[in-house]
Amino acid sequence: MARGHQKALSQQRNLKKQDAAKKGQGIDQKTAAQKALNFKCVVCMSQLPDPKTYKQHFESKHPKAPLPPELVDVTA
């Protein structure tokens, strides 16, 4: 009978350790930021969040390069 009680205590302690480990992790801001960057510049490979910003970036940083086809219909 003592082993059953020890087993229950051990499970409780393990559950507390797992909860503490989950709380310690928190939210990884770097991966969340990476997920928000959906567009990649075809010239310099920088990542941008939306097509409007992508078009502004492309027009200011690469004025001599032709506009990529995905940005032709985007209005600024």
TORTOR-968217 format. One record per atom (N, C-alpha, C, O): residue number from 1; residue in one letter; atom name; x, y, z. Coordinates in pm, 1 decimal, m for minus. Last residue first. Layout:
BEGIN
NUM / A / CA / X / Y / Z
...
This chain:
BEGIN
76 / A / N / m89.7 / 5181.9 / m5387.5
76 / A / CA / m19.1 / 5241.0 / m5272.6
76 / A / C / m94.1 / 5353.7 / m5210.2
76 / A / O / m47.1 / 5412.8 / m5112.9
75 / T / N / m224.2 / 4873.1 / m5495.9
75 / T / CA / m228.4 / 5018.9 / m5499.1
75 / T / C / m165.3 / 5075.0 / m5373.1
75 / T / O / m185.3 / 5021.6 / m5264.0
74 / V / N / m112.9 / 4597.3 / m5675.8
74 / V / CA / m125.3 / 4656.2 / m5542.3
74 / V / C / m123.2 / 4808.1 / m5553.3
74 / V / O / m31.9 / 4865.4 / m5612.7
73 / D / N / m59.1 / 4483.8 / m5922.9
73 / D / CA / m196.5 / 4525.3 / m5895.5
73 / D / C / m216.4 / 4589.5 / m5758.4
73 / D / O / m327.5 / 4632.5 / m5727.5
72 / V / N / 217.7 / 4428.3 / m5906.6
72 / V / CA / 167.1 / 4512.5 / m6015.1
72 / V / C / 28.2 / 4565.8 / m5981.8
72 / V / O / m0.4 / 4682.3 / m6009.6
71 / L / N / 321.2 / 4247.8 / m5728.6
71 / L / CA / 301.3 / 4385.7 / m5682.7
71 / L / C / 240.4 / 4477.5 / m5787.4
71 / L / O / 214.0 / 4594.2 / m5758.6
70 / E / N / 360.9 / 4007.8 / m5852.0
70 / E / CA / 266.9 / 4007.6 / m5739.6
70 / E / C / 239.5 / 4148.4 / m5687.2
70 / E / O / 145.6 / 4168.0 / m5610.0
69 / P / N / 561.0 / 4062.3 / m6043.7
69 / P / CA / 421.7 / 4047.7 / m6086.6
69 / P / C / 321.8 / 4050.8 / m5970.7
69 / P / O / 207.8 / 4092.9 / m5990.2
68 / P / N / 790.6 / 4326.1 / m5940.8
68 / P / CA / 751.1 / 4185.5 / m5948.5
68 / P / C / 601.2 / 4173.0 / m5982.1
68 / P / O / 523.6 / 4263.6 / m5952.0
67 / L / N / 914.2 / 4587.9 / m6143.7
67 / L / CA / 823.0 / 4550.5 / m6035.5
67 / L / C / 783.0 / 4403.3 / m6048.9
67 / L / O / 745.2 / 4360.0 / m6157.7
66 / P / N / 1261.2 / 4592.0 / m6234.8
66 / P / CA / 1118.1 / 4587.6 / m6270.3
66 / P / C / 1034.7 / 4536.2 / m6153.4
66 / P / O / 1079.3 / 4452.4 / m6075.1
65 / A / N / 1497.8 / 4814.6 / m6080.5
65 / A / CA / 1450.0 / 4678.0 / m6105.1
65 / A / C / 1302.3 / 4681.3 / m6143.4
65 / A / O / 1226.4 / 4763.1 / m6091.4
64 / K / N / 1543.8 / 5073.0 / m6007.6
64 / K / CA / 1576.3 / 5033.4 / m6145.4
64 / K / C / 1525.8 / 4894.3 / m6180.1
64 / K / O / 1512.8 / 4860.6 / m6297.8
63 / P / N / 1475.7 / 5095.2 / m5735.7
63 / P / CA / 1399.2 / 5170.3 / m5836.7
63 / P / C / 1425.5 / 5127.0 / m5980.7
63 / P / O / 1338.9 / 5142.6 / m6066.7
62 / H / N / 1484.6 / 4953.6 / m5472.2
62 / H / CA / 1523.6 / 4894.4 / m5600.8
62 / H / C / 1450.9 / 4965.8 / m5715.7
62 / H / O / 1372.1 / 4902.7 / m5786.2
61 / K / N / 1395.9 / 5107.3 / m5255.7
61 / K / CA / 1526.6 / 5041.6 / m5248.3
61 / K / C / 1576.5 / 4989.3 / m5383.3
61 / K / O / 1697.3 / 4981.6 / m5406.0
60 / S / N / 1144.5 / 5214.2 / m5330.2
60 / S / CA / 1248.4 / 5300.4 / m5274.2
60 / S / C / 1387.3 / 5236.4 / m5278.4
60 / S / O / 1486.1 / 5305.7 / m5302.5
59 / E / N / 994.8 / 5004.6 / m5438.5
59 / E / CA / 1008.8 / 5129.1 / m5513.8
59 / E / C / 1120.7 / 5217.4 / m5460.2
59 / E / O / 1185.2 / 5288.5 / m5537.3
58 / F / N / 1011.5 / 4811.9 / m5234.3
58 / F / CA / 1065.9 / 4783.4 / m5366.9
58 / F / C / 1089.0 / 4910.9 / m5446.5
58 / F / O / 1190.8 / 4924.4 / m5514.4
57 / H / N / 882.5 / 4938.3 / m5021.5
57 / H / CA / 1021.9 / 4896.9 / m5009.0
57 / H / C / 1083.7 / 4881.0 / m5146.9
57 / H / O / 1193.6 / 4929.9 / m5173.4
56 / Q / N / 626.1 / 4963.4 / m5131.1
56 / Q / CA / 700.7 / 5083.4 / m5092.0
56 / Q / C / 849.5 / 5052.4 / m5081.5
56 / Q / O / 933.1 / 5130.6 / m5127.0
55 / K / N / 563.7 / 4690.4 / m5161.3
55 / K / CA / 570.8 / 4777.0 / m5279.0
55 / K / C / 649.2 / 4903.9 / m5247.9
55 / K / O / 730.3 / 4947.8 / m5329.4
54 / Y / N / 568.8 / 4607.9 / m4892.2
54 / Y / CA / 658.5 / 4544.4 / m4988.9
54 / Y / C / 674.9 / 4634.5 / m5110.9
54 / Y / O / 786.5 / 4653.5 / m5159.2
53 / T / N / 359.3 / 4753.8 / m4789.2
53 / T / CA / 494.7 / 4782.0 / m4741.1
53 / T / C / 598.4 / 4725.8 / m4837.9
53 / T / O / 702.0 / 4787.5 / m4862.6
52 / K / N / 155.0 / 4621.6 / m4931.7
52 / K / CA / 173.0 / 4766.4 / m4943.8
52 / K / C / 314.4 / 4806.7 / m4901.3
52 / K / O / 380.7 / 4884.4 / m4970.0
51 / P / N / 169.6 / 4350.0 / m4854.7
51 / P / CA / 204.1 / 4389.5 / m4991.5
51 / P / C / 226.2 / 4540.0 / m5008.5
51 / P / O / 307.6 / 4581.3 / m5091.1
50 / D / N / 338.0 / 4303.0 / m4532.9
50 / D / CA / 220.4 / 4312.8 / m4618.6
50 / D / C / 258.2 / 4365.0 / m4756.9
50 / D / O / 367.6 / 4418.7 / m4774.7
49 / P / N / 591.6 / 4251.4 / m4400.1
49 / P / CA / 464.8 / 4200.8 / m4347.2
49 / P / C / 346.5 / 4202.9 / m4443.6
49 / P / O / 262.0 / 4113.7 / m4437.7
48 / L / N / 897.7 / 4115.7 / m4541.1
48 / L / CA / 807.5 / 4227.2 / m4514.5
48 / L / C / 669.1 / 4174.8 / m4478.7
48 / L / O / 631.7 / 4065.6 / m4521.6
47 / Q / N / 1243.3 / 4035.1 / m4553.0
47 / Q / CA / 1105.3 / 3992.1 / m4532.0
47 / Q / C / 1020.7 / 4110.1 / m4487.5
47 / Q / O / 1064.0 / 4193.4 / m4407.8
46 / S / N / 1485.2 / 4052.5 / m4816.8
46 / S / CA / 1435.9 / 4098.2 / m4686.7
46 / S / C / 1288.4 / 4061.3 / m4675.6
46 / S / O / 1217.0 / 4056.7 / m4775.8
45 / M / N / 1599.7 / 3984.9 / m5061.6
45 / M / CA / 1552.3 / 3876.8 / m4973.8
45 / M / C / 1513.5 / 3922.9 / m4833.3
45 / M / O / 1509.1 / 3841.9 / m4740.7
44 / C / N / 1657.1 / 4163.7 / m5260.8
44 / C / CA / 1745.8 / 4162.4 / m5144.3
44 / C / C / 1707.5 / 4057.9 / m5039.7
44 / C / O / 1776.6 / 4044.0 / m4938.8
43 / V / N / 1472.3 / 4077.8 / m5470.1
43 / V / CA / 1606.1 / 4130.1 / m5497.2
43 / V / C / 1698.6 / 4112.1 / m5377.2
43 / V / O / 1805.7 / 4052.5 / m5389.4
42 / V / N / 1228.7 / 3993.7 / m5378.0
42 / V / CA / 1297.6 / 3905.8 / m5472.6
42 / V / C / 1440.6 / 3952.0 / m5500.0
42 / V / O / 1522.1 / 3873.4 / m5548.4
41 / C / N / 1130.0 / 4000.8 / m5040.9
41 / C / CA / 1175.7 / 4078.4 / m5155.8
41 / C / C / 1257.9 / 3988.2 / m5247.4
41 / C / O / 1345.7 / 3915.3 / m5201.3
40 / K / N / 863.6 / 3821.1 / m4917.7
40 / K / CA / 1008.6 / 3828.2 / m4926.4
40 / K / C / 1046.2 / 3900.4 / m5054.6
40 / K / O / 999.8 / 3865.3 / m5163.1
39 / F / N / 594.5 / 3827.7 / m4682.2
39 / F / CA / 646.4 / 3856.1 / m4815.2
39 / F / C / 797.5 / 3869.7 / m4811.4
39 / F / O / 853.7 / 3922.5 / m4715.4
38 / N / N / 527.9 / 3783.9 / m4413.6
38 / N / CA / 478.3 / 3692.1 / m4515.4
38 / N / C / 540.9 / 3710.6 / m4653.1
38 / N / O / 540.2 / 3617.2 / m4733.3
37 / L / N / 587.4 / 3799.6 / m4096.2
37 / L / CA / 655.8 / 3844.5 / m4217.2
37 / L / C / 625.0 / 3747.8 / m4331.2
37 / L / O / 688.3 / 3642.9 / m4343.6
36 / A / N / 469.7 / 3669.4 / m3886.2
36 / A / CA / 402.2 / 3787.7 / m3937.8
36 / A / C / 464.6 / 3837.7 / m4067.5
36 / A / O / 400.0 / 3911.6 / m4141.8
35 / K / N / 647.9 / 3473.4 / m3815.2
35 / K / CA / 522.4 / 3431.3 / m3877.2
35 / K / C / 449.9 / 3549.8 / m3940.4
35 / K / O / 376.4 / 3532.6 / m4037.7
34 / Q / N / 845.4 / 3625.4 / m3690.7
34 / Q / CA / 876.2 / 3559.2 / m3817.2
34 / Q / C / 749.1 / 3518.5 / m3889.6
34 / Q / O / 742.2 / 3527.7 / m4012.2
33 / A / N / 714.1 / 3693.1 / m3453.0
33 / A / CA / 748.2 / 3798.2 / m3548.8
33 / A / C / 778.2 / 3739.2 / m3686.2
33 / A / O / 740.1 / 3797.3 / m3787.8
32 / A / N / 702.9 / 3443.2 / m3332.5
32 / A / CA / 578.7 / 3513.9 / m3362.5
32 / A / C / 604.0 / 3624.2 / m3465.2
32 / A / O / 522.2 / 3645.3 / m3554.9
31 / T / N / 971.9 / 3390.3 / m3294.8
31 / T / CA / 897.4 / 3307.9 / m3389.9
31 / T / C / 764.8 / 3373.3 / m3426.2
31 / T / O / 718.8 / 3360.0 / m3539.6
30 / K / N / 1029.3 / 3594.1 / m3105.3
30 / K / CA / 1102.0 / 3587.1 / m3231.6
30 / K / C / 1025.4 / 3504.9 / m3334.8
30 / K / O / 1015.0 / 3545.6 / m3450.5
29 / Q / N / 877.7 / 3549.1 / m2881.6
29 / Q / CA / 846.1 / 3664.7 / m2965.2
29 / Q / C / 915.2 / 3658.5 / m3100.6
29 / Q / O / 864.5 / 3712.1 / m3199.2
28 / D / N / 736.6 / 3289.7 / m2736.1
28 / D / CA / 859.4 / 3319.2 / m2808.0
28 / D / C / 830.9 / 3430.1 / m2909.0
28 / D / O / 766.4 / 3406.0 / m3011.0
27 / I / N / 590.8 / 3312.4 / m2425.1
27 / I / CA / 568.8 / 3324.7 / m2568.3
27 / I / C / 700.7 / 3363.3 / m2634.1
27 / I / O / 767.3 / 3458.0 / m2592.2
26 / G / N / 687.0 / 3071.9 / m2168.2
26 / G / CA / 629.8 / 3197.1 / m2215.5
26 / G / C / 607.8 / 3194.4 / m2365.8
26 / G / O / 606.2 / 3087.6 / m2427.1
25 / Q / N / 833.8 / 2887.7 / m2004.1
25 / Q / CA / 861.3 / 2905.0 / m2146.3
25 / Q / C / 809.8 / 3037.4 / m2198.3
25 / Q / O / 883.1 / 3108.9 / m2266.6
24 / G / N / 739.7 / 2874.4 / m1745.8
24 / G / CA / 870.2 / 2934.5 / m1768.8
24 / G / C / 899.3 / 2961.1 / m1914.8
24 / G / O / 980.6 / 3047.7 / m1947.0
23 / K / N / 507.1 / 2732.0 / m1764.2
23 / K / CA / 498.2 / 2873.8 / m1729.7
23 / K / C / 629.4 / 2944.9 / m1760.3
23 / K / O / 629.7 / 3062.4 / m1796.7
22 / K / N / 612.6 / 2478.6 / m1816.4
22 / K / CA / 527.9 / 2544.0 / m1916.9
22 / K / C / 518.8 / 2693.7 / m1890.7
22 / K / O / 522.2 / 2773.5 / m1984.4
21 / A / N / 745.6 / 2425.8 / m1576.9
21 / A / CA / 823.2 / 2433.4 / m1700.7
21 / A / C / 742.2 / 2503.6 / m1809.6
21 / A / O / 798.4 / 2580.7 / m1887.4
20 / A / N / 532.1 / 2414.2 / m1399.5
20 / A / CA / 632.9 / 2518.3 / m1381.0
20 / A / C / 715.1 / 2535.9 / m1509.1
20 / A / O / 750.2 / 2648.1 / m1545.5
19 / D / N / 404.8 / 2185.0 / m1497.8
19 / D / CA / 335.6 / 2313.7 / m1499.9
19 / D / C / 434.7 / 2428.5 / m1487.5
19 / D / O / 422.6 / 2529.0 / m1557.6
18 / Q / N / 602.1 / 1992.4 / m1442.2
18 / Q / CA / 563.3 / 2018.2 / m1580.9
18 / Q / C / 491.1 / 2152.0 / m1594.5
18 / Q / O / 513.2 / 2224.8 / m1691.3
17 / K / N / 606.4 / 2002.2 / m1163.0
17 / K / CA / 727.4 / 2035.5 / m1238.5
17 / K / C / 693.5 / 2070.1 / m1382.7
17 / K / O / 748.4 / 2164.6 / m1439.3
16 / K / N / 345.9 / 1912.8 / m1105.1
16 / K / CA / 386.1 / 2048.0 / m1065.5
16 / K / C / 509.8 / 2093.4 / m1142.8
16 / K / O / 518.3 / 2209.2 / m1183.7
15 / L / N / 366.8 / 1650.3 / m1202.7
15 / L / CA / 270.7 / 1742.0 / m1263.1
15 / L / C / 305.7 / 1886.9 / m1229.6
15 / L / O / 296.3 / 1974.4 / m1315.8
14 / N / N / 552.9 / 1547.6 / m1023.0
14 / N / CA / 586.7 / 1555.2 / m1165.3
14 / N / C / 494.2 / 1651.8 / m1237.7
14 / N / O / 538.4 / 1727.0 / m1324.6
13 / R / N / 405.5 / 1554.7 / m786.7
13 / R / CA / 528.0 / 1633.8 / m797.6
13 / R / C / 566.7 / 1653.7 / m944.4
13 / R / O / 607.9 / 1762.5 / m984.6
12 / Q / N / 203.6 / 1371.7 / m854.7
12 / Q / CA / 169.3 / 1509.7 / m822.4
12 / Q / C / 291.0 / 1600.7 / m836.7
12 / Q / O / 281.2 / 1710.3 / m892.0
11 / Q / N / 352.7 / 1136.7 / m887.4
11 / Q / CA / 278.1 / 1190.9 / m1001.2
11 / Q / C / 241.3 / 1337.7 / m977.6
11 / Q / O / 247.1 / 1418.8 / m1070.0
10 / S / N / 445.2 / 1102.2 / m626.1
10 / S / CA / 540.4 / 1122.3 / m734.7
10 / S / C / 471.7 / 1183.2 / m857.2
10 / S / O / 527.5 / 1271.3 / m922.6
9 / L / N / 206.9 / 1054.6 / m493.4
9 / L / CA / 286.1 / 1172.3 / m459.4
9 / L / C / 384.9 / 1206.0 / m571.5
9 / L / O / 404.7 / 1322.4 / m606.4
8 / A / N / 135.7 / 810.4 / m615.9
8 / A / CA / 47.3 / 925.3 / m628.3
8 / A / C / 123.1 / 1054.8 / m597.4
8 / A / O / 105.7 / 1154.3 / m667.7
7 / K / N / 350.0 / 649.7 / m530.7
7 / K / CA / 327.3 / 670.6 / m673.1
7 / K / C / 240.4 / 795.0 / m695.5
7 / K / O / 268.7 / 875.4 / m784.3
6 / Q / N / 313.3 / 644.4 / m259.1
6 / Q / CA / 434.7 / 706.7 / m312.8
6 / Q / C / 417.8 / 739.5 / m461.1
6 / Q / O / 464.7 / 842.3 / m509.7
5 / H / N / 74.5 / 500.0 / m250.9
5 / H / CA / 77.2 / 637.9 / m201.1
5 / H / C / 198.9 / 712.2 / m255.9
5 / H / O / 189.1 / 828.7 / m294.4
4 / G / N / 165.2 / 256.3 / m354.7
4 / G / CA / 57.2 / 327.8 / m420.6
4 / G / C / 54.1 / 474.9 / m379.9
4 / G / O / 33.7 / 563.2 / m463.3
3 / R / N / 353.4 / 179.1 / m162.4
3 / R / CA / 398.2 / 211.3 / m298.2
3 / R / C / 290.4 / 288.8 / m373.6
3 / R / O / 323.3 / 379.4 / m450.1
2 / A / N / 201.9 / 118.7 / 58.8
2 / A / CA / 288.6 / 236.2 / 64.3
2 / A / C / 332.6 / 276.3 / m76.7
2 / A / O / 347.1 / 395.0 / m105.9
1 / M / N / 81.5 / m119.3 / 0.0
1 / M / CA / 0.0 / 0.0 / 0.0
1 / M / C / 86.4 / 126.5 / 0.0
1 / M / O / 46.0 / 229.5 / m53.9
